[in-house]
């Protein structure tokens, strides 16, 4: 082998070493991607990205018209966005923020559910029509991208509304269960109360006034308190779950709707849909720790915790 050939082989090996090192560092950096909160801002057609540690807005992903529902799937590598006004579902890479795919559903898509073992994403029609199943296929990162759309299907994952029985049957939008007491606490925008029903028979036993247009209810991990967004009063109602009474009210932004509790019972994110802000609530107290300006009509929110990757 002559000297020229030897030099070419050495250069080739050096180039391969550099490429291998770059690939390894890319995987390390992607694996260390920080946690993110994604918030759908339907009026401005974007998804805001928030740092859940520093509670700061980092930027936004531009979407089709009317993003409302979000789902993180594919081991955390994929963000699925249901855009109601556009009638589409978009798929973003969470590491690069790049749009990977768009699916035209044609109705009012929402309430996303993922069965990753079967490679199926279910997209519900929030206006009451049949659901759509997106059959998925693995991509190079062993996650999933949409491949084909099947015929519309009703209730693939048995997601049916809960109807509470009482003076009037009511469909609840959000619920908290207390299994050791056999109770279910639910809210419906139709009545200004938290409805307490039997977990088995769903018969309403108690009505707890909280204010006009309650939107969502969440509890802390210890099941000692529940937080209820009250859209008509720009406040959170804080309930004691032992006595089943409202113990405090915390003013937040204009028109609170959706709630997202972060792990550890320290912070709760309240989407102020009518005020284009998010109230970061410190649960101990409670108190509003910070108010974030995220864009028009914040609705759906989801946390991706990188520590679970």
N, C-alpha and C positions, 0 to 999 in steps of 0.2 A: 504494500500500500504506500503510495507516494505521500510527500509532505502536504500537498494541496488537499488530497482526500481526507487526510487526518484532521486538518484544520476545519474542513467543512463539517466533519462528523462532530467535532468539539463544539462548533457554533450551533449545530442542530441540537445537541444535547443541552447546551446552555439555554437555548430558546425554549426547549421543552421544560426545563427546570423553572424558568421564569413563568411560563404559562401555568404550570402546576401550582406554583406558589400563589399566583394570582387567584386561581380557582379555589385553593384552600382558604385564603383570606376572605374571599367573597362569601364562601359558605359560613365562615366564622362570623363575619359581620352580619349576614342575614340571620344567622341563628341568635345573634345578640340584639336583634331589632327590638327597640323598646316597646313597652305597652302603649296602646293607643285607645282613646275613646272616639268612636265615629258617631256623628250626629247629623241626621238628615234634615236639611233646611229646605223645605218644599217650595217656598216662594222664590228663592234665589237659585234654585236648580243646582244645588251643590251639597256636598257632604263635608262638614267641618271636621278637622283632625285636632284632637285635644290631648295634651300630655296629662295623664291622671295623677302624676306625682307632683308636678309644679302647678298644675291646674292652669295651663296656658294654651291658647289657641295657636296651633302650629302652621295652619294652612287649610287648604280646601281642595277637594276633588270636584271637578265640574261634571255634571250628570245631565241626563235627559230631563224633561219637564216633570216636576212634581215628585222628587224622591221622598218616600215616606217610611219604608220598611227596610231594615238592614239585617244581614246575617254574615258572620265570619265563619268560613268553612275551609276545607282543604288543609287542615292542620295549622290554620292561622295564616296561610299564604294568600287566601282569596277573600275578597269582600264582595258580597252580592247585594245589589241595590235594586229595589222594586220602585219604579217610577210610575206613579199612578196616572198622571195626566198624559204622559207619553204612551202608556200601555206597554212598557218595556221592562226587562230585567237586564242590568248591566253587571259585568264581572270585572273587578279590578285586582291587580296584583298589589298586595299590601306592602311589599318591600319596595317596589319601584313606583307605585301609584299609577301604573300604566293601565289603560283600558284594554282588556283582553278580548272581550266578547260582548255582544248585545243580542238580546232575544226579543222579538216583537210578540207580545202576548195578545195585545189587541183589546184588552178590556181594562179593568182596574186592578192591577196586580198588587198583592200585599201578603202579609202573614207568611213569611218564608219558613220552610222547614227542610232540613237536610237529613237524608239517610245515606251516610257516606259509605257504609258497607255495601249497599246495593247500588250506589252511584246515582241517586235520584234526588232532585230538588223539587219540592212541591211548592207551587205558587197558587195561593188562594185568590179568588175574586172577592174583593172586599165589598162589592155591591150585591153579593148573594148568588152569583152565578157559579157554574161548576169550576173546580180547580183544574190546574194544568200541571202535568208532570214533565219535567225536563230530564231526559236521560243523559247522563254524563259519562265522559271517558277520561282516563288518567292522562295527565300531561307529563312533561319531563320532570316535574318536581313531585310526581306521585300524588298530585292533588287532582281536582276535577274541573273540567270546562264543559259547558253545554255542548251537546252533540246533536240531538234530535228532539223534537217536540212530539209528544204523543197526543192522542185525542184527549179532550178535557175529561177530567175525572172528579167525582164528588167524594171528598173526605178520605183521601188516600191514607192519612195517618190518624184517622179517627179523631180529628180535631173538631168537635162539635161545641156549640155554645152551651153554657150552663144556665139552666132556667130554674130560678128559685120559686118555690110554691108558697103562696100566701093569699092575701086579699086579692092581689093581681099578680099573675105570673110575670116575672121580670127576667130579662136576659142580662147577666152581669158581664162587665167589660174587664174586670180585674178582681183577683181573689187572693186571700191569705188563709191558709189552713192551720188549725190548731188541733192536731191529731189526738193528743192525750186528753183533750176535753170534748172531742167529737164535734168541733165547730168549724164552720166556714164563714169568713167575713168577706163580703163582696160589695162592689160599688157598681152602680148603673147610673149613667147620666140622666136617667129619667126621674130619679127621686133624689132629694137633698140629704140622703142618709147613707150610713153604712148598714148593710143588711146582715144580720147574724142568723145563720141557719144551721140546722143539723147536717153534719157531714154526710150522713147516710141517706136521710129522707129528703134533704134540701128544703125542708119546711122552715119558713122565716119565723124566728122566735123573738127577735128583738130588733128594733130600729134605732140607730144612734145618729142623731142629727149632727151633720158636719158642715153644711152650707150648700149653696147652689152650685150645681154642676160638678159634683165630684168626678175625678177622672181616673185615678189609679191609686192602688193601695199596695204598699210593700211593708215588710216587717224586718226587724233586726234579726241577727242570727240566733240570739238567745230567746227570741219570741217573747220579749218583754214589752216592746212598743211597736206600734204601726204608724206609718206616715201616709196621709191621704192628701193628694193634690185636689184643691178646691178651686176650679177655674173661675167660678162666678165671684169669688171673694179675694182673688190674688193672694192665696195663703195656703200653707200646709196645716192640716189638722193633725195633732199628735195624740194618739190614743194609747192608754194603758191597757195592755192585753189581759191583765189579771182582773181588773175591775170592769173592763169594757166601757170605759168612759174617756171622753176627750179631755185631756189635761192641759193642753196649751195650743196656741195658734201662732204660727210664724209667718209674718208677711214675706212674700217673695216677689218675683216679677209679675208682669201682666199676663194673666191667662195661663196659669200652670196646668200642664196636662200629664205628660209621661214622666216617670221616675226611673232612675238607674242608681242602684245601690252598689257602691264599690266594696270589694272584699275587706273584711276587717272591722266592719261597723264603725268606720270613722267618717266617711263622706258619702253624701247622697247628692246626685245630680238631678235637678228639677228643670224640665224643659218649659220655659215660659213662652208658649206658642204664640200668644198675641203680642208679646213684647220683644220678640226676636233676641232673647237672651237666655242664658242658663244660670240658675242660681246654684252655686256650690255650697251645700249645707253641711256644716259640721254637726254630726248627729249628737254628739255630747253637748248638751246645752238645752235645745239646739240653737244654732245661730247661722246666719248667712256669712260664710267665710269669704266668698268672692262672687262677683257677677261677671259672666263672660258674654261678650258680644259675638255671636256666632253666625248671624244672618237670619233671613226671613223665615218665620214659621218653623222653628225647631220642633221636630216630632220624634221619629224613631231614633233610638240611641243604642249602641252596643259597645261593650268593652272587650278588647282583645288583650289578654294578659300573656305577655311573652314568656313568663315563667312556666306556663303550662305547655309550651311548645315541645 
